[in-house]
Amino acid sequence: MIWIFDSWFGWLSVLKELRKILPQYDYIYFWDSLNAPYWEKNPEEIKKLTVDWIKFLFDNWAKLVILACNTAMVHSIKDLQQNIFFDKKILWVTIPGAEKVVELWYKKIWVLATSSTVKYWAYKNRVHILNSSIIIQEIEAPKIVPLIEKWEHETLNFNKILKSYISLFDKDIEGLVLWCTHYTLISDKIRNILPEKTTIIDPSFESSIKFQKYLENHKDIEERLLKNWRLEIYTSWNYNDFKSLWKHFFDFDCLS
């Protein structure tokens, strides 16, 4: 099975993209609803929670884990990759988005992000590992995620706030990265505000494409994945909240 881990529900955007192009696989999603949201916690708390839960998943049959939380990635990627799970398969939603930016050859890229990821230069550092000449201009958008989580992303107030952030971009903006999986859920709204020529780089979409290529190039892993078109959901707290949440984004029932 393919395991997806997140601290909040931005992972829904990742799951939707994966199931569009790879619907035949079995997916298990684990949402740490007990400790959500991670972005309110300090870096050490975030790292410990992420490491502990990833360890739990690998101890319970996981062969491959997709980390769908940018905040968790920012504070734990080094430990997860180099020190603790160097022999395990962990895929990151963040990296494909950075790789796409480099492929586009734009001189300057704008990034819409949460305060936490901007503070630690997470996206800028990831892109500059690949190409240090690209100018990365990040805009903090601290109000967007809380409003999405309160189901207020269809209100006039939300649209006004979203436009206020986007008005900070250059008028001739070439590319915009949605540096939070929550933002994919409102990508249509963002598209309607941006100039038509602007390219939107969605790490959720890019990660699904990269994951497809990853499986094509790693037949030893692909052959071990179950293909029953199944989806299982687990939460660390209050599954009923999850079922309510699910209905906002999917047109089929999520069974307990």
N, C-alpha and C positions, 0 to 999 in steps of 0.2 A: 504493500500500500504506500501511497504518497502522503506524508504527513505535512500539514501546514500549521504553523504556530504563530499566534499573534496575541497582543495584549488587549486589543480592542477590536472593532469590527471593520477597520480598513481592509482587512484580509478578504472581505467579500468581493472587492474589486479584483483581487488576484485570483480567487476561485472562479469568478465568472469568466475571466479570460482563459484560464486553464481549461475549463469545461467546454469552451467554444471550440478549441482546436484539439483537445485531448480528452474527449468525453468518455472514452472506453475504460479509462483506468479507475481504480478504487482510490478514493481520497478519504483521509481522516483529518478533520480539523479540530484543533484544540485551542480554545479561547480561555485565557486566564482572566476570567471575569471577576474573580475574587479580588485581584490586585489592580484591576484597571481603574483609571488609565495610567500607563507608565509615565507619560510625560509630566505628571505632577510630582514624580519621585526624584530623589537625588541619584547621581550616576552610580554610586555603589549599590544602592537598592536595585536599580534597574539591571545592573550586571549580574547580581546574585540571583535575582528572580529568573532572568533569561537562562543563565547557566544551569540552574537547578531544574527548570522545566525541560530544557533540551536534554539533559541527562536522564530525566524521567522518561522521556519519549524513547530514547535509545535503549533504556533498560526494559522497555515494554514493546519490543518487537519492531521498532522503527528501523528501517534500512536507509531511508533518505528523508531529510527534513527540509522544508522550505520555510525560512524565517521571513515572515511577511510584515514585520514591524520595523520601520526605519529607526525609531527611537531605541529599540532593543539592539539593533545592529550597531548604532553609533557607539554604544557603551560596552559592547561585549565582543565585537568581531575579532579583535586581536586574541583574546583568551580562547574563544571558541575555535578559531582557525589554527592557531600556533601551539597552544599549550594544553588544551583539554581534549578536544575532539579532532585532532590532526589526522586521525585514521578513520574518521566518519565522513559521511556525505551530507554536508549542509550547503544549501543553495540560498543566495541572498537576492531579494527583490531589488536592492539598491544598485548592484553592480551592472546589470544589463542596461539600466537607464544611463549610467555614466558612459558605457561603451557606445550607446547610440549617439550621444552628444559628440563624441570623437569622430564617429563615422560621418556625421553631417558636415563637418569642416566649417562650422560657423566660427567667426572670430570672437563673438560674444554671445553668451547664453544667460538668460534670466531664469531664476529659480524661485518658485513659490513654495515656502516651507514653513514648518513650525518653528517656534522660537528655540526649542531645544536643539534641533539639527543645525540651525544657523549659528547658534552660539558656539558649537564645537566644529564648525567648518566641515561638516561631514561630507556634503556633496562636493564642495570645492576641492577638498583633499582627494576624494576618490577620482574626480576627473583629472586633476593635475598629476596623478600617478601615471595616467595614460598619455596626457598631453598638457604640459605646463604652460603652453602659450595661449590657451583659451581663457578669455576673460569671463569670470563667473560673477554675476551680480545677483545676490540673494535678497529676497524681500520676505520679512517675517509677516506671517498672517495668523496671529494668535487667536483671533476670534472665530475663525472658520470651523475648526474641528469641534469645539464645544457646541456651536449652533447646529451642526450636522447631527451630533449625538443627541440633541434635544428635539430632532425632527423639525427644526425651524429653517431648513434650507430651501423651503418653497415660499418663504415669506418675502414681502417687499423690503423689509429691513435687512434680510440676508443679502438680497441682490444689491442693495445700496452699499453694504459693507464690502462685498466682493468687488464691486466696481471701484471702490476707494483704493483697494490694494492694487488692482490692475492699472489704475491711473498712474501709478508710480513707475510703470515700465516706460521705456523709450517708445515713441510712436512708431518707429521703424523696426520694432523688435522682430528678430528673425526666428528665435526659438524660445520656448518656455517649457521648463521641466516642472511637472507636478510632483514635488518631492515629499509626498505623503500619500499613502494609499487611500486615505479618505477622499482626497481631491479627485480621484478617478470617478467617484460617485457623483460628482457635480461637473464633470468635464464638459458636458453639453452647455451648461451655463457659461463656463469659462470661454468656450469656443465662440459663443454668440457675442461676447464682449470684445474679444481680441480682433485685431485686423485679420482679414481673410488670408493674407499671405503668411501669417505666423504659423510655424510648425509647433504642435504640442507634442512633447516627449512624455509619454506615460510609462513609468517604470513597471506598472502592473502588466501592461500589454507587452512591453519589451521582454519582461522576464518569462512570460508564457512562450514567446517565440524562442528565446534562448534555451528554455527548458526542453522544448521539443527537439531542438538540435542536440542538446546534451544527451537525451535518450537515444537519438539516432547514432551518436558517436560512442555510446557506452552500452553496447548490447548486453553485456554481462549483468548490468543493473536492470535494464529494461525488461529482460526476460524473466526476472524475478518478481516483477510487479504484477499484482492481480489485475485482471481486466474483466470485471463484472458490472461496470457502470455504476458502482455503489458510492454513496457518500455517507459518512458517519460523522456525527458532531458530538464533541465533548466539551463541557465547560467546568471550570473549577467552582462555580457558584451560580445558582438560580437559572436553570435551563429554561424556565418559562419566559424570562426576559429575552432570551435568545430567540425563541419561537416568534415572539412579537416583533422583534427586530428583523427577522428573516423576511417577513411578509412585505416589508418596505422595499426590498431590493430584488426579490425573486418571484417568478410567476408560478411556482409549484410549491407544494407543502413540504415542510421540513418535519419529518417524523421523529418522535422521541424514541 
